[in-house]
Amino acid sequence: MPILNNTPQEYYDGNDYGNYQFISLTDIINQFMFIYVGGDKIIAKAKRLDVAFHAQRALAELSFDTFKSHKSQEITVPATLQMTMPHDYVNYTKISWVDSSGVKHLLYPTSKTSNPYSNPLQDANGEFKLQAVGTVIQNTPHIVLDTEYKDVLVGMNVTGSYIPENSTVIATSNSSGITTISIGFINAAGTQTFSLPTESNDGTTLTFTKTDGSLFLPHKESYIVENLSWNTTDYKITGTASELADIKIGMILYNDNFPIGTVVTNVYTTTIVVDQLPDIASASIDSDKREITFVSPDLIDTDTWTSYKSTDTSENNVDDYKDDTYWPNPGRRYGLDPQHAQANGSFYIDQLNGKIHFSSNVSGKTVILDYISDSLGTEGEMQVHKLAEEAMYKYILHAVLSGKAGAPEVIVRRLKRERFAAVRNAKLRLSNLKIEELTQILRGKSKQIKH
């Protein structure tokens, strides 16, 4: 019975080219259960679920250093100098930029910098505190601060002299560069009641903290927009186009009339759409409170990353080596470090945030990321090259038998050796060495090098 189930004409009329060199993981599992599992086989009994697990582990392990990596992604590096890792990224094999002729220029990783975790907000003494100075009036929940504070948001805890315990910010308003806050309590049912200071005092230092106890990390963007309108029957907020120009999808809004955590889902000219309804319409509140603070969910760039991306890197100082201007220090070229002796650019990987950061001279260029995947990202990727099919069987066979209680150790050791040999053969086969190509390259050995 032939393996191919279509004619040559059907193959060329379709678009699934070159697929004959692969076998699906489902076929690997089916054939393993048929050939290696049975009463008179080396494995008398095995659950299909166990075989499927070890088959996926075999596929992942062999993908790392045995199978050829066919995964790549091309992007144009934006002004942010960042590239998001692909969804099935495990490790990179090569990162390069492409010139106008389509030729790759290899980028090299830099080990002299990184993107550390965001710097928490600090005061003048270096303490991780968000503080403000305000005028406290006895039995009045409204406190006028000394300037505008965009970082003071609804829902924060507030402490200070004459401020009752467990007080939170329940409302903010801004006018003429001055922030006014209202403090109160929010019970388990979500009902707000005002918190009344016990005495009056000018110049009271207030400390604001997050309700979950975490440090305050400054956000990349924060805007206070006034004179907005909304109602309780739809999810739209209206303003003027100029006021809403900086508002972006994904921003979190803070206003005492909207639930905490309300997110912007769309922005178009004079209209903002949010994902939660307010409890009070703007027409029912004072005009000076018809404002909303919009905060970006992204944290502000660290000083380290800001300095790295804004610096004119040494790779930009390309020289023709015809004079001594490139080597101003005593010793001339003696001190050249080969790892920096290239003008292509550099990068480093921020594993925590899943970003690849590039040096400034790569901005606007087309970059290709060649990377390794575990081949388990999607159903269509779960396939094995036929040159490594035997290695898959040996890997699964050893894994299944070694996990069985009472399995003869001599057979387990034998299968381990067979697995090692099969994986080695797969590496050699997939290395794709051709004697004619090697011969052509080695002809360069006889080429005279002029000094």
N, C-alpha and C positions, 0 to 999 in steps of 0.2 A: 504494500500500500504506500503510495507516494506521500511525502511529508508536505509538499507544496499543494495547496488547495485552490490555486488559481493559475490561469494560463499566463505566459509571458506578456501577451497583449493587455490582459487585465492588470497586470502589475504596472506596466508603463503608463496605462491610462489613469491609474490611481495616484496617490500621493504618499503612500507608506513605503518609501524607498529604503533599502538597506536593512530592513527589519529581520531578514532571514538569519543574520548573524547573531541574533539574540533569542533567548528562550525565556518565557515568563516565569516568575517565581511560583505561580500556581502550578505550572507544568512540572517544575522542579519538585514541588511537594507531592504532587500526584504520582510521579514516576518513582520517587523515593519510597512512598508507601507501598507501591506495587512490587518493587524490586527488592528492597532491603528489609521489609517487615513481613513476617509470616511464621507459621509453625516450623518450617524447615529452614529459616533464614537466620542470619546472625543476630537479628533483633526479633524475638518471638512475638512481642506485643508492644505497641507504642500508640499513644494517643495522637491523633492528628493535630490537636492543639499544641502539643509539645513539639512536634516536628515543625509546625508553622513558626513557632517562636524561635527555634534554633535556626531555621532557614532565614528569617529576617535578621537575626544576629549575624549569621554568616555573610549575608549580603552587605550589611553595614560594615563589618570588619574588612571584608575584601575590597570594599569601595575606597577605603582610606589609602591603601598603599599597593593594591594589586591591579584593580581595574583601571583602565584609562579614564582620565577625567575629561568629560565632554562638556561640562557645565561652564557657561560664561555669561557675562552680562555687560552690555555697553551702555554708558551714560555720558552725557555732557556735564562736566563738573560745574555746578552753579556757583554763584558768588559766595554762598555759605561755605564752600570748599569741603562739603560733606557728601558722603554717599551712604545710603542705607544698605545694610547687608541683605542679600537675598533671603527669602523665607526659609530655604533649606541649606543655608550656608553652614559649613562645619570648619573649614580652613581654606586659606587661599594657596594657590600654587604659583600665581604670577599676577602682578598688577602692572599695567603698562598704558601709555598714552599713544595715540595713533596720529601720525602726521598726514599731510595732504596727499601723500603717495600711498597711504594705507600701511605704512611700515610701523611696527611696534617699537616703542622706546621704553625700556624697562625702568620702572620706578623702584626705588629701594626704601626699605623701612628705616625710620629713624628711631634710635634708642635713647635720644637725649631729651625727649619731652614726652608728655602724655596729657590726657584730659582728666584731671582729678575730679572727685566728687564736688559738687557745687559748694561754693564758699558761703556758709551761713551768715546771716546779717549780724554785724557786730557794732557795738557802740564805740565811742572814742577810747575807752579803756580796753578794748579788745574782747569784752564780754559779749556772749551771744544773747543780746537783749534788744527788743524793739521798744523804745521809750519815747514819750512825748511829754511836753509840759502843758498843763491845762489849768483853767480857772474853775474851781469847784464851788458850787453854791449849795448851801444847806437845803435839803429837801427838794432839790431840783435835779432831775435825771440828765439834763443836757449840760455837757461840758464843752466849752470853747477851748480848742488847742491853740498853740502859739503860731502855727503855720499849717500848710497843707501837708497831709500825710496820706499818700496813696496806698501805703502798705497796711494801714489800719483798716480792717475789713469787718463786715458784719459777721458775728459768730465767734470772734476772738474773746478770750478771757481778759479782763482788765483788773489790775490791782494797784493800790496806792493808798496814801493817807486819806482817811475819812471815807473810803470807798467800801461799801459792805462786801463781805466775802461772797465768792461764787458769782460775782457780777460779770456780765458779758456785754459786748457791744451789740445792740439790737438795731441801731440805725446810725447812718452817717450822712452828713451834708457838707457841701463845700461852697464857699462864696468869697470872692475877692482874695483868693489865696489862703483862706483860713478853713480848717476842718472843724466841724462840730459833731460830737458823738452823743448818742443817747445810750444810757446803760440800763440794764435790767436783768431779769431772771427769765429763763425759759424752762417750764416744767416738762415732765415726761409726755404730756398730751400736746406739747407744742405751743401752749398759751404763754404770752409774754406779759410780764408785769414790770413796772418801773423799779429801778434800784435807786434809793434816795441817799445821798451823802449825809453824813452825820453832822458835819460842820462846813463852814465856808472857808476857802483858802485860795489865795492867788499863787500861781507858780507851783502847783502840785505836780510832782513827777509821777507819771502813770506808766506802768509796764504792761505790755500786751503780749500774750502768749497764745499758742494754738491749743485748741481743746484736747488734741490727742497727745500733747506733751512733746511733740517733735520740735526741732529747731526750725526757725523761719528761714526758708531759702528764697532769696529774691527771684522774682519772675522776670522774664525777658521784656514783657511789655505790660503796661498798666495805664488805663485811660479813664478819666472821669468825664462823662458826657451829661450835660444838663439839658433841661427843657424837653424832656422826652414825654411821649404819651403812650398809654396802654390801657387796656380794659381787661376784665376778667372772663371774657367770652371767647377770645382767640389767643393765639400764641405770638402775636405781632407787637413790636415796639416801633414807633415811628419817631423820626427826627428829621434833621436836614442832611442832605448828602455830604456837605463839608464836615459836619460833626461826626458822621459815621464812616469817614474815609479810612480810618485806622482800625476799625473793628473787623475781626476775622472770625471765620467759622472755627469752633472749638474753644473760644474764649469762655471763661466762667464769669458770670455776672453776680454782683453783690448789691443787694437792696433789701431793706427790711420787708418789702411787700412781695418779694419773690422767695421761693424756697431756696435754702442754701444748697449749692451744687447745680443751679440752673445753668445750662450750657447753650451757647449760640449755635444754631443749626444752619442758618442761612443769612446772608447779608446781600441786599440788593437796593441800590440807590438810597432811598429814604426809609427803608424798612429792614428791621431785624426780626428774625424768627428764632424763638427759643423753644426748649423742650418741656417747660413746665409753666403752668398758668399762675399769674399773680393772685393774691387773695383780696387786693384792694385796687380799684381803678385809679389812674393818675388824676382824674377829675375830682376825686374825693379827698385829695391830700393837698397840703400847702404847695405852692409853686416852687419854693426853694428846696423841696424834697423830691422833686420830679427828676432826679438824677440817678445814674447807675454807674458803678465802678466796674469796668471790664478788665479782667486779668488774663494774660496768656497762660496756658497750662505749661508751656515750656519754661525751664529755668534759665536765668541769665547765663551767658557764656562765662566760663571761668577766666581769670586773668591769664592763666597759662595758655589756654587755647586762643584767647584774643591776641596775645602777643605773638604767638607762633604764626597765625594766619595773616597778621598785618605786617610782618617783617619781610623785607626784601631779602629773600634767602640767598645764601652763598651760591646756589646753583644758577641764580640769575646773572652772576658776574662772569659770563662766558668770555673767554679770551682766546686770541689766536696764538698765544705763546711766542710771539715774535719779539717781545721786549720783556722788560723786568717789572712791568707795572702790576702783574698778577702775583708777584712774589716780593713784597716790599720788606719783609723781615729778614734779618741776617740768616744765612743758611740757604736762601733761595728755595729751590725745589726739594731740598733734602727732607723737610718736615712734612711733605704731602701725605695725608692719610688716604689710602686707596678707597676706603669705604665712602669718602666724601668726594672722590675725584670723578664726578659725573655731573652733568648739567640737565638731567632729565626731570628731576624733582624728587620729592620724598613723600612718605605717608606714615601714619601710624593708626592703629586700630583701637577704638574704644569699645572693649568687649561689653562693658556694663550697659551702654546705651545702644549697642548694635550699629555703630557708625564707623565709617572709614574717613579719616581726616587727611587732607592733602595740603601740601605747601602752596604758597601763593602763586608760584609760577605755573601751576597746573590749572588755574582758573580758566574756564571756557574751553578747555581741551576735551577731546573725546577719549575717555578712559575705558579700558577693557579689564574686567575682573575675571580671571580664570580661577575657579574654585572647586573644592571637593565637597560633594554631598554624600550622605549615607544611603542614597538611592531609595529611601523610604518615604519621600515627600508626598508623592501621589501614586495612584494605582498604576498609571502608565509607565512610571519610572522603575517599577519593581520587576526588572528583567536582568538576565545574566548573559554575558557574552559566552558563546559556545566554546571558546577556547578555555574558559574557566569553569565549565559545567562540572567536570569531574572533581574539581576542588570543592565545589559546593556540596556534592554528595559526601565526600570524605569529611568535610567539616561537620555536616549534620550528623553523620554516622557516629563520629567520635563524641560529639556533644550529647547525643541522645543516650548512648551506651554508658558514658562516664557518669551520667546523672542517675542511673539505675542502681538500686541497692543490690549488692551481691554480684555485680558484674565482674567477671574474671579480670584481674589486674593485668595479666599478660596480654589479653586481647585489647584492653584499653590502651596499653602502651603501644601495641602494634598499630592500632588505628591512629594514634597520635603521630607516629612516624609516617604513616601513609598520608595523613592530612598535610603534614609539613612538606612532603615530597610533591603532593599534588598542587599545593599553593605555589611552591617554587617553580614547577613546570608552567603554571598559569602565568606567573610573572614573566618568565622567559618568552612564552608565546605572545603575550600581549605587549612586550617591549617593542615588537615590530621591527626587529633588526633585519636589514637587507644587505647582503654581501656586496652588491653593486654600489649601494649608497655609501657603505663604509669605505670601500675602495676609493671612491671619488674623493671623500673627505681626507683620507690618509695620503693621497697624492700631494697634499699640501706640505707634508713633512720634508720633501725635497726642495721646497721653495726657499731661495736664499733671502735672508733677512738682512737688510742694510742697516748699519749703525751710524 
